[in-house]
Amino acid sequence: MRPVFTILIILVTNLSAQNLLNNPESVAYDAKRDRYLVSNKGNGHIIAIDNRKRMKLINKNEPSVRGLQVWGDKLFAVSDRGIAIIDLVSGETLRIIKIPGARFLNDVTVDIHGNLYVSDMGGNKIYRIRLRDYYISILAAQYLEKPNGLLYDAKQNRLLVCSMRTSSPIQAVNCETGAVSTVLTTSLSNLDGLARDAAGLIYVSSWTNGAVYRIDLENRGMPELISKNHNGPADIFIRKVADVLVVPNFRSNTLSFVSLNKY
């Protein structure tokens, strides 16, 4: 595997602006409007950050927002109320998808077939929501322990899952059958976010180590340290066009922008 240099830039705020981050949990990218979106678990606000690193509040209607997923002109945001569907043009909450029996919903992702998936870290489940009619079903409820970060793998029509537990494996959930398997065992603990770069390599964040690791899953490669000294690295995001890894630092109310310079 070729080495990577990382450039760590901590975003706190512009000198003339207020820092609106409050326990930042998840990052998504709104390509149509060229802005990052960040969820605040601390106060439930969703913040937009433009390419000049200016922050703007776009929604404050949800309590304790966690996972984010952009889908067209809509944003799916996991909160204590369920899954909020937010209009990216107006910032208004259009609908709340409530999931009966869920204990602590955390991350969210969408597949190419119009299905939304949500991890329930408290209930050890992964839910599937059919977006054409909002039908809710349980995709997986066995062999999962504190499932957290989700990443859809279109090539194999599966979810990759990492967990908030000691020595978390990287697991896979078949999106048709719900079968759960272990892709890679690791010694990494308290894993939060998963992301994929343009080359198909996987990145995972560890709260225990305050670091982000890169994994070549196809070749069963071991985790390689990419970026460290993070303070509660949460649900990471990679903007593939810019080759930039974005890390929300939950405990310090900052974002880290890490340049993934391959050579």
VEXLUMKOL-904466 format. One record per residue: residue number from 1; residue in one letter; x, y, z of N, C-alpha, C in turn. Coordinates in Angstrom, 2 decimals, padded with zeros to 5 digits. Layout:
# VEXLUMKOL-904466
 num residuo     n.x     n.y     n.z    ca.x    ca.y    ca.z     c.x     c.y     c.z
 NUM       A       X       Y       Z       X       Y       Z       X       Y       Z
...
END
This chain:
# VEXLUMKOL-904466
 num residuo     n.x     n.y     n.z    ca.x    ca.y    ca.z     c.x     c.y     c.z
   1       M  000.84 -001.20  000.00  000.00  000.00  000.00  000.87  001.24  000.00
   2       R  000.53  002.18 -000.84  001.32  003.41 -000.94  001.10  004.30  000.27
   3       P  002.14  004.99  000.75  001.99  005.84  001.92  001.17  007.08  001.62
   4       V  000.70  007.70  002.66 -000.12  008.90  002.54  000.41  009.96  003.49
   5       F  000.62  011.17  002.99  000.90  012.30  003.85 -000.43  012.92  004.24
   6       T -000.57  013.36  005.46 -001.79  014.02  005.88 -001.48  015.43  006.35
   7       I -002.35  016.34  005.97 -002.25  017.72  006.43 -003.48  018.00  007.28
   8       L -003.26  018.30  008.52 -004.37  018.46  009.46 -004.67  019.94  009.65
   9       I -005.89  020.31  009.33 -006.33  021.69  009.51 -007.52  021.68  010.44
  10       I -007.40  022.30  011.59 -008.50  022.34  012.54 -009.34  023.57  012.29
  11       L -010.62  023.35  012.03 -011.54  024.46  011.84 -012.20  024.76  013.17
  12       V -011.98  025.93  013.70 -012.69  026.37  014.89 -013.75  027.36  014.48
  13       T -013.36  028.46  013.87 -014.29  029.45  013.36 -013.51  030.54  012.66
  14       N -014.16  031.34  011.86 -013.54  032.54  011.35 -013.37  033.53  012.50
  15       L -012.39  034.39  012.39 -012.15  035.33  013.48 -013.35  036.24  013.73
  16       S -014.10  036.53  012.68 -015.21  037.46  012.81 -016.55  036.76  012.98
  17       A -016.53  035.44  013.09 -017.79  034.69  013.16 -017.85  033.84  014.41
  18       Q -019.05  033.41  014.74 -019.27  032.57  015.90 -019.12  031.10  015.52
  19       N -018.52  030.32  016.41 -018.43  028.89  016.19 -019.78  028.27  016.55
  20       L -020.46  027.66  015.57 -021.78  027.11  015.79 -021.76  025.61  016.07
  21       L -020.58  025.02  016.17 -020.48  023.59  016.42 -020.68  023.29  017.90
  22       N -021.49  022.26  018.17 -021.80  021.86  019.54 -021.90  020.34  019.57
  23       N -020.81  019.69  019.96 -020.70  018.23  019.85 -021.01  017.76  018.43
  24       P -020.20  018.19  017.45 -020.44  017.76  016.07 -020.31  016.25  015.93
  25       E -021.31  015.65  015.31 -021.37  014.19  015.25 -021.16  013.64  013.84
  26       S -021.80  014.25  012.85 -021.76  013.69  011.50 -021.55  014.79  010.46
  27       V -020.94  014.41  009.33 -020.70  015.35  008.24 -021.23  014.75  006.94
  28       A -021.88  015.58  006.15 -022.31  015.20  004.80 -021.95  016.35  003.86
  29       Y -022.10  016.13  002.57 -021.76  017.19  001.61 -022.94  017.42  000.67
  30       D -023.36  018.66  000.57 -024.43  019.08 -000.33 -023.78  019.64 -001.59
  31       A -023.58  018.75 -002.59 -022.83  019.15 -003.79 -023.54  020.23 -004.59
  32       K -024.85  020.19 -004.62 -025.61  021.15 -005.41 -025.39  022.57 -004.92
  33       R -025.20  022.73 -003.62 -025.00  024.05 -003.03 -023.57  024.26 -002.53
  34       D -022.69  023.29 -002.83 -021.27  023.39 -002.51 -021.04  023.76 -001.06
  35       R -021.50  022.90 -000.17 -021.35  023.16  001.26 -021.35  021.86  002.05
  36       Y -020.62  021.86  003.15 -020.67  020.76  004.09 -021.83  020.96  005.04
  37       L -022.39  019.86  005.51 -023.44  019.89  006.51 -022.96  019.12  007.73
  38       V -023.16  019.70  008.90 -022.68  019.10  010.14 -023.83  019.02  011.14
  39       S -023.98  017.88  011.79 -025.00  017.72  012.82 -024.41  017.97  014.20
  40       N -025.16  018.67  015.04 -024.77  018.91  016.43 -025.58  018.01  017.35
  41       K -024.92  017.05  017.95 -025.62  016.22  018.94 -025.94  017.04  020.18
  42       G -025.10  018.02  020.47 -025.27  018.79  021.69 -026.55  019.60  021.75
  43       N -026.89  020.30  020.67 -028.09  021.15  020.70 -029.09  020.84  019.58
  44       G -028.79  019.85  018.74 -029.72  019.46  017.69 -029.68  020.32  016.45
  45       H -028.80  021.29  016.37 -028.73  022.17  015.21 -027.98  021.49  014.07
  46       I -028.37  021.85  012.85 -027.64  021.41  011.66 -027.01  022.65  011.04
  47       I -025.71  022.57  010.81 -024.91  023.71  010.38 -024.41  023.48  008.96
  48       A -024.48  024.52  008.14 -023.88  024.50  006.80 -022.57  025.27  006.84
  49       I -021.55  024.74  006.17 -020.24  025.38  006.12 -019.83  025.51  004.66
  50       D -019.61  026.75  004.19 -019.28  026.95  002.78 -017.78  026.79  002.55
  51       N -017.33  027.02  001.30 -015.92  026.78  000.98 -014.97  027.82  001.56
  52       R -015.53  028.86  002.18 -014.70  029.83  002.90 -014.76  029.57  004.40
  53       K -015.30  028.41  004.78 -015.41  027.97  006.17 -016.35  028.84  007.00
  54       R -017.30  029.49  006.34 -018.30  030.27  007.06 -019.46  029.36  007.45
  55       M -019.93  029.54  008.68 -020.99  028.68  009.21 -022.33  029.38  009.19
  56       K -023.38  028.55  008.94 -024.74  029.08  008.93 -025.68  028.02  009.47
  57       L -026.56  028.43  010.37 -027.57  027.53  010.91 -028.66  027.31  009.87
  58       I -028.98  026.04  009.55 -030.03  025.80  008.56 -031.25  025.08  009.15
  59       N -031.10  024.43  010.31 -032.24  023.76  010.94 -031.96  023.59  012.42
  60       K -032.94  023.93  013.24 -032.80  023.76  014.70 -034.03  023.10  015.30
  61       N -034.75  022.33  014.49 -036.01  021.75  014.92 -035.88  020.39  015.60
  62       E -034.71  019.74  015.49 -034.58  018.38  015.98 -033.70  018.30  017.23
  63       P -034.04  017.41  018.16 -033.21  017.22  019.34 -032.06  016.24  019.06
  64       S -030.88  016.56  019.50 -029.75  015.64  019.49 -029.56  014.95  018.14
  65       V -029.18  015.74  017.12 -029.02  015.19  015.78 -027.71  014.41  015.68
  66       R -027.77  013.26  014.99 -026.59  012.41  014.85 -026.28  012.18  013.36
  67       G -026.55  011.00  012.82 -026.17  010.70  011.45 -026.87  011.57  010.41
  68       L -026.15  011.87  009.31 -026.68  012.66  008.20 -026.46  011.93  006.88
  69       Q -027.41  012.10  005.95 -027.29  011.55  004.61 -028.01  012.46  003.63
  70       V -027.29  012.96  002.62 -027.90  013.77  001.57 -028.47  012.84  000.51
  71       W -029.69  013.16  000.04 -030.34  012.39 -001.01 -031.12  013.36 -001.87
  72       G -030.56  013.73 -003.02 -031.19  014.74 -003.86 -031.23  016.08 -003.16
  73       D -032.41  016.68 -003.10 -032.59  017.95 -002.41 -033.06  017.77 -000.97
  74       K -032.89  016.55 -000.45 -033.33  016.27  000.92 -032.15  015.80  001.77
  75       L -032.28  016.05  003.05 -031.30  015.58  004.03 -032.01  014.69  005.03
  76       F -031.50  013.47  005.22 -031.99  012.60  006.28 -031.12  012.83  007.50
  77       A -031.76  013.12  008.63 -031.04  013.42  009.87 -031.61  012.58  011.00
  78       V -030.75  011.80  011.64 -031.18  010.95  012.75 -031.24  011.81  014.02
  79       S -032.38  011.70  014.72 -032.51  012.45  015.97 -033.27  011.61  016.98
  80       D -033.51  012.18  018.15 -034.27  011.46  019.19 -035.71  011.20  018.75
  81       R -036.21  011.98  017.80 -037.58  011.79  017.34 -037.70  010.72  016.26
  82       G -036.60  010.36  015.64 -036.61  009.41  014.53 -035.72  009.89  013.42
  83       I -036.18  009.76  012.19 -035.43  010.25  011.03 -036.15  011.48  010.49
  84       A -035.49  012.62  010.56 -036.07  013.85  010.02 -035.69  013.97  008.56
  85       I -036.68  014.30  007.72 -036.43  014.59  006.31 -036.48  016.11  006.17
  86       I -035.36  016.70  005.81 -035.20  018.15  005.78 -034.99  018.62  004.35
  87       D -035.72  019.65  003.96 -035.57  020.25  002.63 -034.29  021.08  002.62
  88       L -033.38  020.77  001.69 -032.10  021.46  001.65 -032.20  022.87  001.09
  89       V -033.29  023.19  000.42 -033.47  024.54 -000.10 -033.98  025.47  001.00
  90       S -035.02  025.06  001.69 -035.64  025.91  002.72 -035.11  025.66  004.11
  91       G -034.55  024.47  004.34 -034.11  024.10  005.68 -035.23  023.61  006.57
  92       E -036.44  023.48  006.03 -037.59  023.06  006.83 -037.64  021.54  006.98
  93       T -038.15  021.09  008.12 -038.39  019.67  008.34 -039.69  019.29  007.66
  94       L -039.61  018.34  006.71 -040.77  017.94  005.93 -041.56  016.80  006.56
  95       R -040.85  015.92  007.22 -041.47  014.72  007.78 -040.56  014.12  008.84
  96       I -041.16  013.45  009.80 -040.42  012.65  010.78 -040.82  011.19  010.59
  97       I -039.84  010.34  010.33 -040.08  008.91  010.26 -039.80  008.33  011.64
  98       K -040.84  007.93  012.34 -040.67  007.37  013.67 -040.51  005.86  013.58
  99       I -039.60  005.32  014.37 -039.32  003.89  014.36 -039.71  003.32  015.72
 100       P -040.87  002.69  015.83 -041.31  002.13  017.11 -040.33  001.09  017.64
 101       G -040.00  001.20  018.91 -039.12  000.22  019.55 -037.65  000.54  019.46
 102       A -037.27  001.51  018.66 -035.85  001.88  018.54 -035.36  002.47  019.86
 103       R -034.12  002.17  020.23 -033.59  002.63  021.51 -032.60  003.79  021.37
 104       F -031.67  003.70  020.44 -030.75  004.82  020.21 -030.27  004.75  018.77
 105       L -031.02  005.42  017.90 -030.64  005.46  016.49 -029.40  006.32  016.32
 106       N -028.53  005.91  015.39 -027.25  006.62  015.31 -026.89  007.03  013.88
 107       D -026.48  006.10  013.04 -026.01  006.47  011.71 -027.05  006.11  010.67
 108       V -026.87  006.67  009.46 -027.83  006.48  008.39 -027.10  006.46  007.05
 109       T -027.59  005.62  006.14 -027.07  005.59  004.78 -028.18  005.18  003.83
 110       V -027.97  005.33  002.54 -028.99  005.01  001.55 -028.37  004.16  000.45
 111       D -029.17  003.25 -000.13 -028.63  002.42 -001.21 -029.09  002.96 -002.57
 112       I -028.77  002.24 -003.64 -029.11  002.68 -004.98 -030.52  002.27 -005.38
 113       H -031.21  001.56 -004.50 -032.56  001.07 -004.80 -033.65  001.87 -004.08
 114       G -033.27  002.95 -003.41 -034.25  003.76 -002.72 -034.61  003.27 -001.34
 115       N -033.65  002.66 -000.66 -033.84  002.21  000.73 -032.90  002.97  001.65
 116       L -033.42  003.32  002.79 -032.64  004.00  003.82 -032.34  002.98  004.92
 117       Y -031.12  003.05  005.48 -030.73  002.14  006.55 -030.28  002.95  007.76
 118       V -030.69  002.50  008.94 -030.38  003.22  010.18 -029.88  002.24  011.22
 119       S -028.77  002.57  011.89 -028.26  001.71  012.96 -028.89  002.11  014.29
 120       D -029.27  001.10  015.06 -029.80  001.30  016.41 -028.76  000.76  017.38
 121       M -027.90  001.65  017.86 -026.80  001.24  018.71 -027.29  000.70  020.05
 122       G -028.40  001.26  020.54 -028.95  000.79  021.81 -029.71 -000.50  021.70
 123       G -030.29 -000.76  020.54 -031.11 -001.96  020.36 -030.44 -003.06  019.58
 124       N -029.18 -002.85  019.17 -028.43 -003.87  018.41 -029.18 -004.33  017.16
 125       K -029.68 -003.35  016.40 -030.43 -003.64  015.19 -030.03 -002.69  014.07
 126       I -030.36 -003.08  012.86 -030.28 -002.18  011.71 -031.64 -002.21  011.03
 127       Y -032.23 -001.04  010.86 -033.54 -000.92  010.23 -033.39 -000.53  008.77
 128       R -034.37 -000.97  007.97 -034.46 -000.57  006.57 -035.78  000.17  006.37
 129       I -035.72  001.31  005.68 -036.91  002.10  005.39 -037.04  002.24  003.88
 130       R -038.13  001.74  003.34 -038.39  001.85  001.90 -038.93  003.25  001.62
 131       L -038.19  004.03  000.87 -038.49  005.45  000.77 -039.72  005.77 -000.08
 132       R -040.14  004.86 -000.93 -041.32  005.17 -001.75 -042.61  005.21 -000.92
 133       D -042.62  004.46  000.20 -043.82  004.47  001.04 -043.51  004.50  002.54
 134       Y -042.21  004.63  002.87 -041.75  004.73  004.25 -042.07  003.47  005.08
 135       Y -042.10  002.35  004.40 -042.30  001.08  005.11 -041.03  000.72  005.88
 136       I -041.19  000.39  007.16 -040.06  000.11  008.05 -039.98 -001.38  008.35
 137       S -038.78 -001.93  008.24 -038.56 -003.33  008.60 -037.20 -003.45  009.28
 138       I -037.01 -004.54  009.98 -035.70 -004.82  010.60 -034.88 -005.63  009.61
 139       L -033.76 -005.08  009.19 -032.88 -005.81  008.27 -032.05 -006.84  009.01
 140       A -031.49 -006.45  010.16 -030.62 -007.35  010.91 -030.78 -007.12  012.41
 141       A -030.83 -008.20  013.17 -030.98 -008.09  014.62 -030.20 -009.15  015.37
 142       Q -029.32 -009.86  014.66 -028.47 -010.87  015.30 -027.01 -010.60  014.96
 143       Y -026.14 -011.03  015.87 -024.70 -010.93  015.67 -024.22 -009.48  015.56
 144       L -025.00 -008.56  016.11 -024.61 -007.16  016.15 -024.50 -006.72  017.60
 145       E -023.46 -005.95  017.89 -023.28 -005.41  019.25 -022.89 -003.94  019.13
 146       K -023.80 -003.07  019.55 -023.61 -001.62  019.48 -023.21 -001.16  018.07
 147       P -023.98 -001.53  017.06 -023.65 -001.10  015.68 -023.73  000.41  015.56
 148       N -022.74  001.00  014.93 -022.66  002.46  014.85 -022.58  002.90  013.40
 149       G -021.37  003.06  012.87 -021.19  003.58  011.52 -021.67  002.62  010.44
 150       L -022.33  003.19  009.40 -022.81  002.41  008.27 -022.22  002.98  006.98
 151       L -021.94  002.08  006.04 -021.46  002.49  004.72 -022.03  001.52  003.70
 152       Y -022.74  002.03  002.69 -023.31  001.15  001.68 -022.27  000.79  000.63
 153       D -022.15 -000.49  000.36 -021.23 -001.02 -000.65 -022.07 -001.50 -001.83
 154       A -022.19 -000.65 -002.87 -023.06 -000.96 -004.01 -022.57 -002.18 -004.78
 155       K -021.27 -002.36 -004.85 -020.70 -003.46 -005.64 -021.20 -004.81 -005.17
 156       Q -021.36 -004.96 -003.85 -021.82 -006.23 -003.30 -023.20 -006.12 -002.65
 157       N -023.85 -004.98 -002.83 -025.18 -004.73 -002.26 -025.22 -005.14 -000.78
 158       R -024.34 -004.52 -000.03 -024.25 -004.83  001.40 -023.95 -003.56  002.18
 159       L -024.19 -003.63  003.48 -023.78 -002.57  004.39 -022.51 -002.99  005.08
 160       L -021.56 -002.07  005.20 -020.42 -002.27  006.08 -020.75 -001.59  007.40
 161       V -020.39 -002.25  008.48 -020.79 -001.79  009.82 -019.58 -001.82  010.75
 162       C -019.41 -000.73  011.53 -018.45 -000.75  012.63 -019.22 -000.47  013.92
 163       S -018.62 -000.82  015.06 -019.38 -000.81  016.31 -018.65 -000.09  017.43
 164       M -019.44  000.44  018.36 -018.92  001.14  019.53 -018.67  000.12  020.64
 165       R -017.64 -000.70  020.44 -017.30 -001.75  021.41 -015.81 -002.06  021.36
 166       T -015.37 -002.85  022.30 -013.96 -003.23  022.35 -013.64 -004.20  021.21
 167       S -012.50 -003.97  020.55 -012.05 -004.80  019.43 -013.18 -005.03  018.43
 168       S -013.66 -003.93  017.88 -014.77 -004.01  016.93 -014.33 -004.59  015.60
 169       P -015.05 -005.59  015.09 -014.78 -006.05  013.73 -015.43 -005.10  012.73
 170       I -015.04 -005.21  011.49 -015.79 -004.61  010.40 -016.72 -005.72  009.89
 171       Q -018.02 -005.49  009.99 -018.99 -006.49  009.60 -019.69 -006.09  008.31
 172       A -020.34 -007.06  007.68 -021.13 -006.82  006.48 -022.53 -007.37  006.71
 173       V -023.52 -006.62  006.21 -024.91 -007.08  006.27 -025.44 -007.13  004.85
 174       N -025.87 -008.30  004.42 -026.43 -008.47  003.09 -027.75 -007.71  003.00
 175       C -027.89 -006.81  002.03 -029.08 -005.97  001.96 -030.32 -006.71  001.48
 176       E -030.15 -007.91  000.95 -031.32 -008.71  000.54 -031.76 -009.66  001.64
 177       T -030.80 -010.34  002.26 -031.16 -011.38  003.22 -031.02 -010.93  004.67
 178       G -030.24 -009.88  004.92 -029.98 -009.45  006.28 -028.91 -010.27  006.99
 179       A -028.29 -011.20  006.27 -027.25 -012.04  006.88 -026.06 -011.18  007.29
 180       V -025.54 -011.44  008.49 -024.41 -010.68  009.04 -023.15 -011.55  009.00
 181       S -022.06 -010.99  008.50 -020.79 -011.70  008.47 -019.68 -010.76  008.89
 182       T -018.55 -011.34  009.27 -017.38 -010.56  009.65 -016.43 -010.47  008.46
 183       V -016.13 -009.24  008.06 -015.21 -009.01  006.94 -013.77 -008.98  007.43
 184       L -013.57 -008.32  008.59 -012.22 -008.17  009.13 -012.29 -008.02  010.64
 185       T -011.49 -008.78  011.36 -011.37 -008.58  012.80 -010.28 -007.54  013.05
 186       T -010.47 -006.71  014.07 -009.48 -005.68  014.38 -009.28 -005.60  015.89
 187       S -008.23 -004.92  016.29 -007.99 -004.64  017.71 -008.43 -003.23  018.06
 188       L -009.08 -002.54  017.11 -009.52 -001.17  017.33 -010.83 -001.16  018.11
 189       S -010.97 -000.18  018.99 -012.15 -000.15  019.86 -012.92  001.15  019.72
 190       N -014.23  001.06  020.03 -015.13  002.21  020.01 -015.07  002.94  018.66
 191       L -015.48  002.21  017.63 -015.45  002.75  016.28 -016.75  003.49  015.98
 192       D -016.64  004.63  015.33 -017.80  005.50  015.10 -018.19  005.60  013.64
 193       G -017.29  006.11  012.79 -017.67  006.41  011.40 -016.91  005.58  010.39
 194       L -017.56  005.37  009.24 -016.95  004.69  008.10 -017.05  005.59  006.87
 195       A -016.01  005.57  006.04 -016.03  006.33  004.79 -015.18  005.58  003.76
 196       R -015.38  005.91  002.48 -014.63  005.28  001.40 -014.02  006.35  000.52
 197       D -012.77  006.16  000.08 -012.14  007.13 -000.81 -012.36  006.74 -002.27
 198       A -011.82  007.53 -003.18 -012.04  007.31 -004.61 -011.43  006.00 -005.10
 199       A -010.43  005.49 -004.37 -009.79  004.23 -004.76 -010.49  003.01 -004.17
 200       G -011.53  003.26 -003.37 -012.27  002.16 -002.77 -011.75  001.70 -001.42
 201       L -010.75  002.40 -000.88 -010.24  002.05  000.45 -011.17  002.60  001.52
 202       I -011.24  001.88  002.64 -012.17  002.20  003.72 -011.44  002.91  004.85
 203       Y -012.11  003.88  005.45 -011.57  004.63  006.59 -012.51  004.47  007.77
 204       V -011.94  004.37  008.97 -012.75  004.19  010.17 -012.16  005.03  011.30
 205       S -013.03  005.61  012.13 -012.57  006.44  013.24 -012.71  005.69  014.57
 206       S -011.72  005.86  015.43 -011.69  005.20  016.74 -011.65  006.24  017.86
 207       W -012.65  006.21  018.73 -012.66  007.10  019.89 -011.56  006.73  020.88
 208       T -011.32  005.45  021.03 -010.32  004.99  022.01 -008.94  005.55  021.69
 209       N -008.57  005.54  020.42 -007.25  006.01  020.00 -007.24  007.44  019.52
 210       G -008.42  008.06  019.38 -008.47  009.42  018.86 -007.85  009.52  017.48
 211       A -008.18  008.54  016.63 -007.48  008.43  015.35 -008.40  007.90  014.26
 212       V -007.93  008.07  013.01 -008.62  007.52  011.84 -007.66  006.57  011.14
 213       Y -008.19  005.41  010.73 -007.39  004.38  010.09 -007.92  004.08  008.69
 214       R -007.02  003.63  007.83 -007.39  003.22  006.48 -007.24  001.71  006.36
 215       I -008.21  001.07  005.66 -008.20 -000.39  005.53 -008.46 -000.77  004.07
 216       D -007.65 -001.67  003.56 -007.88 -002.26  002.25 -008.67 -003.55  002.47
 217       L -010.00 -003.45  002.47 -010.84 -004.60  002.80 -010.75 -005.70  001.75
 218       E -010.62 -005.31  000.49 -010.60 -006.33 -000.57 -009.43 -007.29 -000.39
 219       N -008.31 -006.77  000.11 -007.12 -007.62  000.32 -006.91 -007.98  001.78
 220       R -007.96 -007.73  002.60 -007.91 -008.04  004.04 -006.68 -007.42  004.71
 221       G -006.38 -006.18  004.31 -005.24 -005.49  004.90 -005.53 -005.02  006.31
 222       M -004.50 -004.88  007.10 -004.63 -004.42  008.47 -004.81 -002.90  008.50
 223       P -005.48 -002.37  009.53 -005.69 -000.91  009.63 -004.37 -000.14  009.65
 224       E -004.31  000.91  008.85 -003.13  001.77  008.76 -003.48  003.15  009.32
 225       L -002.71  003.63  010.28 -002.95  004.94  010.88 -002.80  006.04  009.84
 226       I -003.84  006.87  009.71 -003.83  007.97  008.74 -003.78  009.33  009.43
 227       S -004.53  009.50  010.51 -004.59  010.80  011.18 -004.85  010.57  012.67
 228       K -004.14  011.33  013.52 -004.26  011.10  014.96 -004.48  012.43  015.69
 229       N -004.51  012.33  017.03 -004.71  013.49  017.92 -006.07  014.14  017.74
 230       H -007.08  013.32  017.44 -008.44  013.83  017.37 -009.10  013.70  018.74
 231       N -010.08  014.54  018.97 -010.75  014.59  020.27 -012.20  014.15  020.11
 232       G -012.39  012.82  020.17 -013.72  012.28  019.93 -014.07  012.23  018.46
 233       P -013.25  011.56  017.61 -013.53  011.51  016.18 -014.82  010.74  015.92
 234       A -015.79  011.40  015.33 -017.12  010.81  015.20 -017.35  010.30  013.78
 235       D -018.48  010.65  013.18 -018.90  010.08  011.90 -018.18  010.78  010.74
 236       I -017.07  010.21  010.31 -016.19  010.82  009.31 -016.83  010.83  007.93
 237       F -016.27  011.69  007.06 -016.78  011.83  005.69 -015.60  012.09  004.76
 238       I -015.66  011.53  003.54 -014.64  011.81  002.53 -015.31  012.45  001.32
 239       R -014.84  013.64  000.97 -015.26  014.28 -000.27 -014.27  013.83 -001.34
 240       K -014.72  012.91 -002.17 -013.81  012.22 -003.09 -013.20  013.15 -004.14
 241       V -013.98  014.09 -004.64 -013.47  015.00 -005.68 -012.28  015.80 -005.17
 242       A -012.37  016.26 -003.92 -011.30  017.06 -003.33 -010.26  016.20 -002.63
 243       D -010.55  014.89 -002.49 -009.64  013.98 -001.78 -009.37  014.47 -000.37
 244       V -010.44  014.83  000.33 -010.33  015.38  001.68 -011.17  014.55  002.65
 245       L -010.55  014.17  003.74 -011.22  013.50  004.84 -011.64  014.55  005.87
 246       V -012.92  014.53  006.26 -013.41  015.48  007.26 -013.76  014.71  008.53
 247       V -013.18  015.16  009.64 -013.36  014.48  010.93 -014.04  015.42  011.91
 248       P -015.27  015.11  012.37 -015.86  015.91  013.43 -015.24  015.54  014.79
 249       N -014.69  016.52  015.46 -014.12  016.30  016.79 -015.18  016.64  017.83
 250       F -015.87  015.61  018.28 -017.05  015.75  019.13 -016.75  016.53  020.40
 251       R -015.63  016.22  021.02 -015.35  016.80  022.34 -014.79  018.21  022.29
 252       S -014.24  018.62  021.16 -013.62  019.95  021.11 -014.39  020.92  020.21
 253       N -015.55  020.48  019.67 -016.38  021.36  018.84 -015.62  021.93  017.65
 254       T -014.89  021.05  016.96 -014.13  021.45  015.78 -014.29  020.40  014.69
 255       L -013.85  020.76  013.49 -013.70  019.81  012.40 -012.23  019.76  012.01
 256       S -011.78  018.59  011.59 -010.43  018.45  011.02 -010.59  018.12  009.53
 257       F -009.86  018.85  008.69 -009.82  018.58  007.26 -008.45  017.96  006.96
 258       V -008.45  016.70  006.54 -007.21  015.98  006.30 -007.06  015.73  004.81
 259       S -005.99  016.26  004.22 -005.75  016.08  002.80 -005.12  014.71  002.55
 260       L -005.77  013.91  001.70 -005.27  012.56  001.42 -004.46  012.62  000.12
 261       N -003.18  012.92  000.27 -002.30  013.10 -000.89 -001.65  011.78 -001.25
 262       K -002.16  011.10 -002.25 -001.58  009.81 -002.67 -000.48  010.05 -003.70
 263       Y  000.53  009.22 -003.66  001.59  009.32 -004.65  002.24  007.97 -004.88
END
